[in-house]
Amino acid sequence: MPRALGAAGGEGGEWGTEWVAKKGRKRCGRSNLGVGPAAQQWYICAMTASPQQRMTVDEYLAWAEGQPGRFELYAGTVYAMTPERAGHAKIKFSVQAALLSGIRRAGLPCHMLPDGMTVRIDASTAHEPDALVYCGSELAASVLEVPNPIIVVEVLSPSTRRIDASLKLAGYFRVPSVAHYLIVDPDQPLIIHHARGNQDMILTHIVREATIKLDPPGLELVLGDVYGAA
């Protein structure tokens, strides 16, 4: 996960606590952001903190089930996710449909789930990807989280670009089952494909056309299905 501020550059230097807090205040257009971990500053910029008490993932899931809207949990703090733009929603639907088509073409015993499902990163952090794929027996209709996703997808938005490309990249690959993390650009045909390699290596491919081979589980994602339907 991201290091705490001040780990490099000192208190006042680049990436020091004051420097990043100042950048966070400027980026958010707010003057009330305090000094703290870079990760928390980014989440404050992108989302709105909800309950004040810290929660475990289990406590968060029990709380969130009865709440309207979408939320994520980072380091014990609940954040409400910002509303989506129409372009973001259309591409999100298209990538969900493209993954489902890829599963059916390959005849795989896998399942695609859209946004709304929780992926547990650790005891105090849980994300809600825009789409995911898991394989094996189908989950019960009542479950709230997917314990063994193989593919997770995030569609970029102006407020979450930094989070998707850094915090979630590190977080999702802490889940042992995750083999692929796709970051989808809603404004142009562009998908950044992060794939788990040997040991701690993550392989990154920038894809603008044709298909992305996702093995495991053995499906192909056709970019034309994603962007041609948008």
Buried (B, 14 or more C-beta within 10 A) or exposed (E): BBEEBBEEBEEEEEBBBBBBBBBBBEBBEEEEBEBBBBBBBBBBBBBEEBBEEEBBBEBBBEBBEEEEEBBBBBBBBBBBBBEBEEEBBBBBBBBBBBBBBBBEEBEBEBBBBBBEBBBBBEEBBBBBBBBBBBBEEEBEEEEBBBEEBBBBBBBBBEBBBBBBBBBBBEBBBEBEBBBBBBBBBBEEBBBBBBBBEEEEEEEEEEBEEEBBBBEBBBBBBBBEBBBEEB
